[in-house]
Amino acid sequence: MASSVLRNLMKFSSSTNTSTRSFSLVASQISNHTAKWMQDTSKKSPMELINEVPPIKVDGRIVACEGDTNPALGHPIEFICLDLAEPAVCKYCGLRYVQDHHH
């Protein structure tokens, strides 16, 4: 079964008129856009903006990060363990969380 799927995919890819030229054209447009964005030093990068947000203190050992309270603006739920001493970082949005110790 897998070999027939592979054969069909190979037939499809050889029948379509895709070229490396069109792919390289898109890649150069992306890199040009990124280069323009990086040259504008008047604006902060997204990582600089997210690093300005102080770590969020949480009472428990586990936090569920959704990125935003509005599901349309958030990301998939990520459950983050806060057992380490340094802040734990959400892999989707970059928010940092720390466990709030009540000593």
All heavy atoms as an XYZ file, in Angstrom:
795
protein
N       0.824     -1.189      0.000
C       0.000      0.000      0.000
C       0.867      1.251      0.000
O       0.614      2.187     -0.738
C      -0.923     -0.012      1.208
C      -1.575      1.310      1.442
S      -3.288      1.120      1.752
C      -3.728      2.787      2.009
N       1.901      1.263      0.848
C       2.766      2.440      0.931
C       3.477      2.689     -0.389
O       3.658      3.833     -0.797
C       3.772      2.283      2.056
N       3.857      1.609     -1.067
C       4.560      1.784     -2.345
C       3.630      2.364     -3.403
O       4.048      3.154     -4.236
C       5.157      0.465     -2.821
O       4.132     -0.480     -3.033
N       2.338      2.003     -3.377
C       1.404      2.575     -4.346
C       1.162      4.055     -4.063
O       1.036      4.853     -4.992
C       0.086      1.800     -4.353
O      -0.575      1.943     -3.120
N       1.104      4.431     -2.807
C       0.960      5.849     -2.453
C       2.182      6.623     -2.913
O       2.073      7.701     -3.495
C       0.742      6.013     -0.926
C       0.795      7.471     -0.523
C      -0.571      5.383     -0.506
N       3.358      6.060     -2.708
C       4.589      6.707     -3.134
C       4.626      6.864     -4.653
O       4.989      7.925     -5.161
C       5.800      5.899     -2.653
C       7.162      6.480     -2.981
C       7.319      7.858     -2.355
C       8.246      5.551     -2.500
N       4.204      5.815     -5.377
C       4.161      5.903     -6.843
C       3.212      7.001     -7.308
O       3.525      7.777     -8.202
C       3.745      4.562     -7.439
C       4.927      3.719     -7.881
C       4.490      2.487     -8.630
N       4.451      1.392     -7.647
C       3.390      0.670     -7.331
N       2.256      0.848     -7.929
N       3.469     -0.261     -6.425
N       2.044      7.090     -6.685
C       1.073      8.126     -7.049
C       1.613      9.519     -6.766
O       1.398     10.443     -7.543
C      -0.249      7.907     -6.323
C      -1.016      6.723     -6.857
O      -0.825      6.334     -8.010
N      -1.867      6.143     -6.029
N       2.293      9.679     -5.639
C       2.886     10.977     -5.324
C       3.966     11.354     -6.329
O       4.067     12.508     -6.742
C       3.473     10.974     -3.915
C       2.475     11.064     -2.779
C       3.184     10.897     -1.444
C       1.730     12.379     -2.821
N       4.761     10.384     -6.734
C       5.812     10.663     -7.704
C       5.215     11.033     -9.057
O       5.691     11.940     -9.732
C       6.757      9.467     -7.829
C       7.610      9.266     -6.589
S       8.628      7.796     -6.639
C       9.728      8.187     -7.963
N       4.121     10.341     -9.465
C       3.445     10.687    -10.717
C       2.893     12.099    -10.640
O       3.002     12.885    -11.566
C       2.308      9.711    -10.990
C       2.747      8.352    -11.459
C       1.533      7.476    -11.677
C       1.930      6.037    -11.914
N       0.756      5.166    -12.017
N       2.274     12.440     -9.494
C       1.698     13.766     -9.325
C       2.765     14.848     -9.379
O       2.611     15.852    -10.046
C       0.930     13.857     -8.006
C       0.394     15.222     -7.724
C      -0.714     15.700     -8.412
C       0.999     16.052     -6.794
C      -1.207     16.963     -8.169
C       0.521     17.317     -6.550
C      -0.594     17.770     -7.238
N       3.870     14.622     -8.692
C       4.923     15.638     -8.662
C       5.588     15.801    -10.022
O       5.987     16.897    -10.401
C       5.969     15.315     -7.595
O       6.634     14.124     -7.930
N       5.683     14.720    -10.802
C       6.291     14.843    -12.122
C       5.321     15.446    -13.127
O       5.732     16.071    -14.089
C       6.792     13.485    -12.611
O       5.695     12.610    -12.787
N       3.996     15.294    -12.891
C       3.019     15.842    -13.824
C       2.777     17.332    -13.604
O       2.365     18.034    -14.507
C       1.704     15.077    -13.728
O       1.103     15.316    -12.478
N       3.009     17.828    -12.393
C       2.819     19.259    -12.143
C       4.033     20.014    -12.653
O       5.138     19.501    -12.680
C       2.629     19.545    -10.633
O       3.764     19.062     -9.944
C       1.358     18.909    -10.116
N       3.805     21.219    -13.063
C       4.877     22.027    -13.647
C       5.500     22.939    -12.593
O       5.523     24.147    -12.737
C       4.351     22.861    -14.820
C       4.008     22.007    -16.010
O       4.590     20.944    -16.192
N       3.062     22.452    -16.823
N       5.965     22.374    -11.517
C       6.649     23.172    -10.517
C       8.112     23.239    -10.879
O       8.682     22.294    -11.395
C       6.505     22.557     -9.106
O       7.029     21.245     -9.138
C       5.056     22.554     -8.669
N       8.678     24.360    -10.631
C      10.103     24.493    -10.932
C      10.813     25.060     -9.728
O      10.212     25.701     -8.880
C      10.309     25.403    -12.143
O       9.912     26.718    -11.825
N      12.087     24.826     -9.664
C      12.868     25.384     -8.565
C      12.959     26.892     -8.706
O      13.148     27.585     -7.730
C      14.274     24.777     -8.534
O      14.883     24.984     -9.807
C      14.212     23.308     -8.216
N      12.784     27.400     -9.925
C      12.819     28.847    -10.138
C      11.699     29.537     -9.369
O      11.915     30.537     -8.721
C      12.719     29.160    -11.635
C      12.724     30.632    -11.946
C      12.851     30.850    -13.446
N      12.426     32.065    -14.027
C      12.639     33.294    -13.620
N      13.260     33.491    -12.513
N      12.230     34.339    -14.280
N      10.483     28.994     -9.432
C       9.372     29.624     -8.715
C       9.586     29.551     -7.208
O       9.265     30.480     -6.484
C       8.049     28.986     -9.103
O       8.029     27.637     -8.717
N      10.149     28.451     -6.738
C      10.420     28.338     -5.310
C      11.492     29.335     -4.883
O      11.378     29.992     -3.865
C      10.853     26.916     -4.953
C      11.227     26.777     -3.506
C      10.253     26.778     -2.533
C      12.553     26.670     -3.120
C      10.584     26.672     -1.198
C      12.892     26.556     -1.791
C      11.902     26.562     -0.830
N      12.545     29.466     -5.675
C      13.613     30.396     -5.313
C      13.127     31.834     -5.367
O      13.588     32.682     -4.620
C      14.834     30.201     -6.200
O      14.506     30.498     -7.539
N      12.180     32.125     -6.257
C      11.612     33.472     -6.329
C      10.874     33.804     -5.038
O      11.033     34.887     -4.482
C      10.668     33.567     -7.528
C      10.093     34.934     -7.832
C      11.220     35.862     -8.278
C       9.043     34.833     -8.908
N      10.085     32.862     -4.542
C       9.368     33.071     -3.288
C      10.353     33.201     -2.135
O      10.210     34.072     -1.277
C       8.369     31.917     -3.038
C       7.773     31.994     -1.647
C       7.274     31.937     -4.082
N      11.368     32.353     -2.103
C      12.357     32.405     -1.029
C      13.080     33.750     -1.014
O      13.334     34.315      0.054
C      13.357     31.273     -1.184
N      13.402     34.294     -2.186
C      14.091     35.589     -2.211
C      13.167     36.709     -1.748
O      13.602     37.654     -1.102
C      14.630     35.887     -3.613
O      13.564     36.103     -4.512
N      11.869     36.620     -2.057
C      10.924     37.633     -1.587
C      10.802     37.599     -0.073
O      10.733     38.633      0.569
C       9.553     37.420     -2.229
C       9.506     37.764     -3.693
C       8.179     37.381     -4.317
O       7.384     36.665     -3.725
N       7.958     37.849     -5.534
N      10.792     36.398      0.502
C      10.715     36.269      1.958
C      11.960     36.857      2.605
O      11.876     37.616      3.556
C      10.511     34.799      2.365
C       9.125     34.345      1.940
C      10.701     34.613      3.866
C       8.890     32.866      2.095
N      13.136     36.529      2.079
C      14.361     37.035      2.693
C      14.469     38.552      2.524
O      14.977     39.230      3.403
C      15.585     36.336      2.126
O      15.703     36.610      0.746
N      13.998     39.102      1.409
C      14.004     40.558      1.237
C      13.080     41.223      2.237
O      13.413     42.260      2.803
C      13.592     40.941     -0.190
C      14.659     40.639     -1.203
O      15.822     40.479     -0.853
N      14.255     40.527     -2.452
N      11.907     40.639      2.458
C      10.970     41.199      3.435
C      11.584     41.185      4.835
O      11.506     42.158      5.569
C       9.665     40.401      3.431
C       8.730     40.804      4.519
N       8.024     41.975      4.487
C       8.411     40.203      5.686
C       7.297     42.079      5.581
N       7.520     41.013      6.327
N      12.202     40.075      5.193
C      12.821     39.961      6.505
C      13.973     40.948      6.647
O      14.127     41.576      7.694
C      13.321     38.523      6.735
O      12.221     37.640      6.557
C      13.891     38.355      8.126
N      14.763     41.125      5.610
C      15.886     42.065      5.658
C      15.386     43.491      5.860
O      15.953     44.250      6.646
C      16.711     41.963      4.384
N      14.300     43.873      5.183
C      13.732     45.216      5.359
C      13.252     45.412      6.790
O      13.447     46.456      7.389
C      12.569     45.445      4.389
C      12.983     45.629      2.967
C      11.752     45.823      2.100
C      12.085     45.790      0.641
N      10.876     45.887     -0.190
N      12.606     44.375      7.334
C      12.074     44.470      8.684
C      13.200     44.597      9.703
O      13.113     45.363     10.646
C      11.225     43.232      8.976
C      10.643     43.212     10.339
C       9.564     43.908     10.775
C      11.114     42.465     11.452
N       9.330     43.646     12.080
C      10.268     42.759     12.522
C      12.158     41.582     11.644
C      10.443     42.197     13.774
C      12.327     41.021     12.880
C      11.472     41.332     13.927
N      14.293     43.882      9.501
C      15.408     43.919     10.444
C      16.177     45.230     10.367
O      16.833     45.618     11.321
C      16.358     42.740     10.186
C      15.752     41.381     10.479
S      15.275     41.150     12.185
C      16.874     41.021     12.948
N      16.134     45.951      9.234
C      16.856     47.209      9.093
C      16.172     48.350      9.826
O      16.816     49.338     10.164
C      17.000     47.572      7.614
C      17.973     46.680      6.890
C      17.995     46.960      5.391
O      17.200     47.740      4.890
N      18.896     46.308      4.689
N      14.879     48.258     10.072
C      14.144     49.321     10.746
C      14.420     49.243     12.239
O      13.810     48.463     12.964
C      12.651     49.190     10.464
C      11.851     50.370     10.981
O      12.464     51.335     11.495
O      10.615     50.334     10.867
N      15.369     50.040     12.715
C      15.760     49.986     14.123
C      14.861     50.833     15.015
O      15.021     50.824     16.231
C      17.220     50.444     14.286
O      17.341     51.763     13.753
C      18.167     49.491     13.580
N      13.912     51.582     14.423
C      13.018     52.401     15.238
C      11.960     51.550     15.934
O      11.377     51.976     16.922
C      12.339     53.467     14.378
O      11.479     52.857     13.426
N      11.703     50.350     15.422
C      10.710     49.462     16.018
C      11.405     48.302     16.718
O      12.449     47.847     16.298
C       9.778     48.915     14.938
C       8.969     49.985     14.252
C       8.096     49.389     13.189
C       7.334     50.468     12.456
N       6.547     49.924     11.351
N      10.782     47.838     17.786
C      11.332     46.692     18.507
C      10.887     45.400     17.836
O       9.804     45.325     17.266
C      10.844     46.699     19.956
C      11.394     47.854     20.758
C      10.928     47.781     22.174
C      11.502     48.952     22.957
N      11.087     48.914     24.343
N      11.728     44.397     17.924
C      11.383     43.091     17.363
C      10.333     42.432     18.266
O      10.190     42.796     19.439
C      12.625     42.210     17.281
O      12.998     41.769     18.565
N       9.608     41.445     17.751
C       8.632     40.746     18.594
C       9.261     40.120     19.834
O       8.659     40.119     20.908
C       8.064     39.670     17.657
C       8.255     40.235     16.295
C       9.526     41.030     16.358
N      10.470     39.599     19.708
C      11.117     38.995     20.881
C      11.477     40.045     21.925
O      11.402     39.793     23.118
C      12.353     38.201     20.460
C      12.028     36.927     19.707
S      10.803     35.871     20.517
C      11.655     35.405     21.992
N      11.876     41.231     21.483
C      12.156     42.300     22.437
C      10.884     42.713     23.168
O      10.903     42.952     24.378
C      12.772     43.504     21.722
C      14.179     43.276     21.230
C      14.682     44.404     20.347
O      13.872     45.053     19.659
O      15.903     44.625     20.365
N       9.781     42.787     22.451
C       8.508     43.160     23.071
C       8.048     42.107     24.075
O       7.600     42.457     25.176
C       7.437     43.367     21.998
C       7.621     44.578     21.105
C       6.611     44.564     19.967
C       7.492     45.861     21.903
N       8.158     40.834     23.736
C       7.698     39.784     24.646
C       8.625     39.687     25.864
O       8.181     39.361     26.965
C       7.551     38.428     23.929
C       6.612     37.500     24.696
C       8.870     37.711     23.753
C       5.193     37.875     24.625
N       9.908     40.005     25.710
C      10.839     39.973     26.845
C      10.605     41.115     27.818
O      11.060     41.063     28.955
C      12.281     39.974     26.358
C      12.696     38.620     25.827
O      12.153     37.603     26.237
N      13.638     38.613     24.911
N       9.898     42.164     27.394
C       9.563     43.263     28.295
C       8.443     42.891     29.263
O       8.280     43.528     30.294
C       9.159     44.498     27.493
C      10.315     45.156     26.782
C       9.897     46.375     25.982
O       8.681     46.672     25.920
O      10.781     47.028     25.422
N       7.668     41.861     28.934
C       6.598     41.398     29.820
C       7.246     40.653     30.980
O       8.007     39.713     30.764
C       5.619     40.469     29.064
C       4.563     39.917     30.002
C       4.990     41.195     27.893
N       6.982     41.083     32.226
C       7.599     40.378     33.356
C       7.043     38.964     33.475
O       5.919     38.686     33.035
C       7.201     41.228     34.566
C       6.013     42.002     34.128
C       6.121     42.178     32.652
N       7.811     38.042     34.075
C       7.309     36.679     34.255
C       6.009     36.672     35.053
O       5.850     37.433     36.016
C       8.426     35.977     35.021
C       9.649     36.765     34.705
C       9.184     38.178     34.536
N       5.085     35.842     34.650
C       3.779     35.751     35.296
C       3.883     34.787     36.464
O       4.348     33.648     36.315
C       2.727     35.266     34.281
C       2.655     36.261     33.110
C       1.366     35.087     34.936
C       1.931     35.735     31.891
N       3.466     35.242     37.663
C       3.532     34.408     38.859
C       2.296     33.525     38.935
O       1.175     33.987     38.752
C       3.649     35.271     40.109
C       4.967     36.007     40.176
C       5.093     36.801     41.444
C       6.440     37.512     41.466
N       6.609     38.274     42.701
N       2.525     32.225     39.214
C       1.463     31.233     39.256
C       1.545     30.505     40.588
O       2.635     30.206     41.075
C       1.620     30.236     38.080
C       0.536     29.188     38.107
C       1.620     30.978     36.766
N       0.378     30.199     41.190
C       0.358     29.527     42.484
C       0.735     28.049     42.395
O       1.405     27.529     43.260
C      -1.033     29.648     43.128
C      -1.306     31.055     43.627
O      -0.342     31.760     43.987
O      -2.481     31.458     43.650
N       0.334     27.361     41.370
C       0.569     25.918     41.270
C       1.889     25.570     40.605
O       2.710     26.428     40.283
N       2.081     24.263     40.407
C       3.293     23.760     39.749
C       3.160     23.683     38.239
O       4.143     23.592     37.524
C       3.623     22.356     40.269
C       4.092     22.324     41.694
C       4.436     20.903     42.127
N       5.301     20.250     41.179
C       5.075     19.030     40.678
N       4.011     18.352     41.016
N       5.920     18.501     39.821
N       1.909     23.677     37.732
C       1.640     23.540     36.306
C       0.805     24.734     35.861
O      -0.122     25.147     36.552
C       0.854     22.240     36.003
C       1.557     21.017     36.566
C       0.582     22.108     34.514
C       2.805     20.620     35.831
N       1.136     25.281     34.699
C       0.347     26.370     34.127
C      -0.085     25.956     32.729
O       0.635     25.240     32.033
C       1.149     27.696     34.099
C       2.340     27.603     33.177
C       0.268     28.852     33.698
N      -1.283     26.375     32.330
C      -1.793     26.121     30.983
C      -1.775     27.445     30.228
O      -2.556     28.338     30.518
C      -3.204     25.552     31.035
N      -0.884     27.575     29.277
C      -0.762     28.808     28.505
C      -1.570     28.677     27.224
O      -1.430     27.704     26.480
C       0.702     29.097     28.170
S       0.917     30.647     27.272
N      -2.427     29.674     26.962
C      -3.230     29.710     25.744
C      -2.874     30.899     24.864
O      -3.442     31.060     23.799
C      -4.711     29.771     26.082
C      -5.220     28.555     26.812
C      -6.678     28.662     27.136
O      -7.008     29.328     28.134
O      -7.475     28.088     26.390
N      -1.976     31.770     25.331
C      -1.556     32.917     24.550
C      -2.455     34.117     24.696
O      -1.998     35.244     24.741
N      -3.757     33.919     24.772
C      -4.707     35.013     24.904
C      -6.006     34.445     25.453
O      -6.278     33.252     25.309
C      -4.940     35.682     23.542
C      -5.652     37.013     23.664
O      -5.018     37.962     24.159
O      -6.843     37.094     23.298
N      -6.807     35.294     26.065
C      -8.101     34.839     26.571
C      -9.094     34.591     25.440
O     -10.022     33.817     25.593
C      -8.688     35.860     27.556
O      -8.751     37.133     26.904
C      -7.830     35.970     28.803
N      -8.884     35.238     24.294
C      -9.723     35.025     23.117
C      -9.139     33.864     22.313
O      -8.017     33.958     21.831
C      -9.760     36.295     22.271
C     -10.651     36.164     21.056
O     -11.112     35.087     20.708
N     -10.886     37.282     20.402
N      -9.882     32.756     22.135
C      -9.333     31.602     21.409
C      -8.903     31.922     19.975
O      -7.997     31.291     19.450
C     -10.488     30.597     21.412
C     -11.381     31.026     22.510
C     -11.213     32.499     22.653
N      -9.535     32.915     19.360
C      -9.161     33.260     17.982
C      -7.791     33.923     17.921
O      -7.144     33.908     16.881
C     -10.208     34.185     17.374
N      -7.346     34.494     19.009
C      -6.055     35.195     19.038
C      -4.966     34.397     19.735
O      -3.807     34.802     19.734
C      -6.210     36.549     19.736
C      -7.202     37.512     19.099
C      -7.333     38.759     19.959
C      -6.782     37.867     17.693
N      -5.313     33.286     20.331
C      -4.345     32.522     21.100
C      -3.642     31.455     20.289
O      -3.486     31.567     19.076
N      -3.203     30.417     20.988
C      -2.513     29.293     20.372
C      -2.971     28.021     21.063
O      -3.716     28.080     22.040
C      -0.990     29.471     20.465
C      -0.464     29.640     21.850
N      -0.469     28.639     22.790
C       0.089     30.716     22.473
C       0.063     29.072     23.918
N       0.405     30.337     23.751
N      -2.565     26.854     20.572
C      -2.945     25.606     21.265
C      -2.479     25.628     22.711
O      -1.439     26.212     23.035
C      -2.208     24.520     20.473
C      -1.948     25.120     19.132
C      -1.781     26.594     19.366
N      -3.246     25.004     23.575
C      -2.904     24.988     25.002
C      -1.600     24.221     25.199
O      -1.415     23.126     24.684
C      -4.010     24.332     25.837
C      -5.273     25.184     25.782
C      -3.563     24.147     27.279
C      -6.444     24.572     26.508
N      -0.699     24.850     25.949
C       0.548     24.186     26.325
C       0.604     24.135     27.845
O       0.478     25.172     28.506
C       1.769     24.920     25.788
C       3.047     24.218     26.190
C       4.305     24.960     25.808
O       4.242     26.116     25.416
O       5.370     24.346     25.934
N       0.771     22.943     28.378
C       0.907     22.779     29.816
C       2.387     22.848     30.154
O       3.194     22.104     29.619
C       0.295     21.454     30.275
C      -1.199     21.425     30.092
C      -1.764     20.866     28.967
C      -2.029     21.992     31.041
C      -3.136     20.855     28.785
C      -3.401     21.993     30.880
C      -3.952     21.419     29.743
N       2.742     23.768     31.063
C       4.133     24.036     31.376
C       4.392     23.712     32.837
O       3.681     24.180     33.730
C       4.479     25.519     31.091
C       4.131     25.866     29.648
C       5.933     25.798     31.391
C       4.199     27.344     29.355
N       5.429     22.923     33.097
C       5.832     22.563     34.451
C       6.762     23.640     34.995
O       7.703     24.066     34.324
C       6.524     21.205     34.452
S       6.993     20.657     36.092
N       6.507     24.069     36.229
C       7.273     25.164     36.829
C       8.206     24.695     37.933
O       8.492     25.439     38.867
C       6.305     26.223     37.387
C       5.307     26.789     36.395
C       4.348     27.725     37.096
C       6.018     27.492     35.271
N       8.740     23.493     37.849
C       9.591     22.955     38.902
C      10.990     23.568     38.919
O      11.673     23.518     39.929
C       9.714     21.436     38.767
C       8.431     20.736     39.191
O       7.621     21.356     39.903
O       8.242     19.570     38.801
N      11.427     24.139     37.818
C      12.778     24.701     37.758
C      12.825     26.086     38.411
O      11.814     26.762     38.544
C      13.244     24.796     36.303
C      13.291     23.469     35.545
C      13.662     23.708     34.094
C      14.283     22.528     36.196
N      14.010     26.508     38.793
C      14.165     27.802     39.458
C      13.985     28.978     38.491
O      13.440     30.011     38.846
C      15.543     27.885     40.105
N      14.456     28.811     37.250
C      14.329     29.894     36.280
C      12.935     29.880     35.653
O      12.239     28.873     35.696
C      15.413     29.821     35.203
C      15.372     28.594     34.347
C      16.209     27.452     34.893
O      16.906     27.606     35.897
O      16.124     26.377     34.292
N      12.512     31.001     35.074
C      11.180     31.049     34.451
C      11.038     30.046     33.307
O      11.968     29.845     32.529
C      11.085     32.478     33.915
C      12.077     33.265     34.702
C      13.178     32.305     35.039
N       9.866     29.422     33.231
C       9.552     28.509     32.126
C       8.934     29.328     31.003
O       8.146     30.237     31.242
C       8.593     27.427     32.599
N       9.292     29.010     29.760
C       8.871     29.797     28.613
C       7.903     28.990     27.754
O       8.157     27.820     27.457
C      10.101     30.216     27.766
C       9.683     31.050     26.576
C      11.103     30.968     28.618
N       6.815     29.635     27.339
C       5.869     29.001     26.428
C       6.501     28.935     25.042
O       7.005     29.940     24.532
C       4.570     29.799     26.367
S       3.409     29.171     25.142
N       6.473     27.767     24.416
C       7.115     27.601     23.116
C       6.346     28.284     21.992
O       6.898     28.512     20.925
C       7.299     26.124     22.797
C       6.015     25.357     22.588
C       6.305     23.900     22.309
C       5.013     23.111     22.221
N       5.270     21.694     22.091
N       5.091     28.630     22.204
C       4.305     29.283     21.164
C       4.413     30.812     21.212
O       4.651     31.444     20.198
C       2.830     28.889     21.268
C       2.559     27.448     20.965
C       2.230     26.550     21.969
C       2.631     26.978     19.659
C       1.978     25.226     21.685
C       2.380     25.648     19.362
C       2.050     24.782     20.383
O       1.806     23.471     20.096
N       4.195     31.393     22.387
C       4.114     32.852     22.455
C       5.283     33.501     23.178
O       5.448     34.712     23.107
C       2.802     33.274     23.109
S       2.625     32.726     24.821
N       6.084     32.729     23.899
C       7.248     33.282     24.573
C       6.976     33.852     25.948
O       7.892     34.376     26.583
N       5.725     33.792     26.427
C       5.443     34.270     27.781
C       6.205     33.420     28.790
O       6.395     32.225     28.595
C       3.946     34.207     28.073
C       3.084     35.247     27.369
C       1.609     34.980     27.652
C       3.458     36.647     27.798
N       6.663     34.075     29.860
C       7.434     33.374     30.891
C       6.587     33.237     32.149
O       5.835     34.139     32.503
C       8.710     34.160     31.193
C       9.645     34.197     29.998
C      10.805     35.120     30.212
N      10.291     36.486     30.251
C      10.885     37.501     30.863
N      12.014     37.314     31.485
N      10.353     38.708     30.847
N       6.741     32.101     32.816
C       5.982     31.811     34.028
C       6.934     31.369     35.128
O       7.909     30.670     34.865
C       4.962     30.691     33.774
C       3.890     31.067     32.788
C       4.034     30.791     31.427
C       2.722     31.691     33.210
C       3.041     31.130     30.522
C       1.733     32.028     32.319
C       1.898     31.749     30.969
O       0.918     32.091     30.071
N       6.639     31.779     36.373
C       7.391     31.341     37.550
C       6.383     30.918     38.623
O       5.267     31.415     38.674
C       8.329     32.435     38.108
C       9.450     32.741     37.146
C       7.573     33.679     38.467
N       6.828     30.021     39.459
C       5.981     29.574     40.567
C       6.108     30.591     41.692
O       7.191     30.967     42.110
C       6.418     28.193     41.034
C       5.457     27.565     42.003
C       5.828     26.123     42.309
O       6.890     25.640     41.925
N       4.961     25.430     43.013
N       4.949     31.051     42.197
C       4.907     32.032     43.277
C       4.949     31.281     44.607
O       3.981     30.636     44.998
C       3.640     32.874     43.170
C       3.642     34.060     44.112
O       4.735     34.419     44.606
O       2.564     34.636     44.351
N       6.111     31.329     45.259
C       6.288     30.621     46.522
C       5.812     31.515     47.674
O       6.197     32.660     47.792
C       7.752     30.239     46.743
C       8.280     29.330     45.688
N       7.970     27.999     45.646
C       9.087     29.560     44.619
C       8.564     27.437     44.627
N       9.251     28.362     43.967
N       4.967     30.951     48.515
C       4.450     31.687     49.676
C       5.173     31.212     50.922
O       4.706     30.383     51.662
C       2.947     31.443     49.834
C       2.155     31.903     48.671
N       1.920     33.211     48.425
C       1.540     31.208     47.674
C       1.178     33.338     47.321
N       0.954     32.127     46.840
N       6.376     31.741     51.145
C       7.159     31.307     52.323
C       7.041     32.327     53.388
O       7.101     33.460     53.292
C       8.636     31.112     51.959
C       8.844     29.958     51.024
N       8.941     28.673     51.468
C       8.940     29.902     49.678
C       9.121     27.879     50.430
N       9.128     28.610     49.327
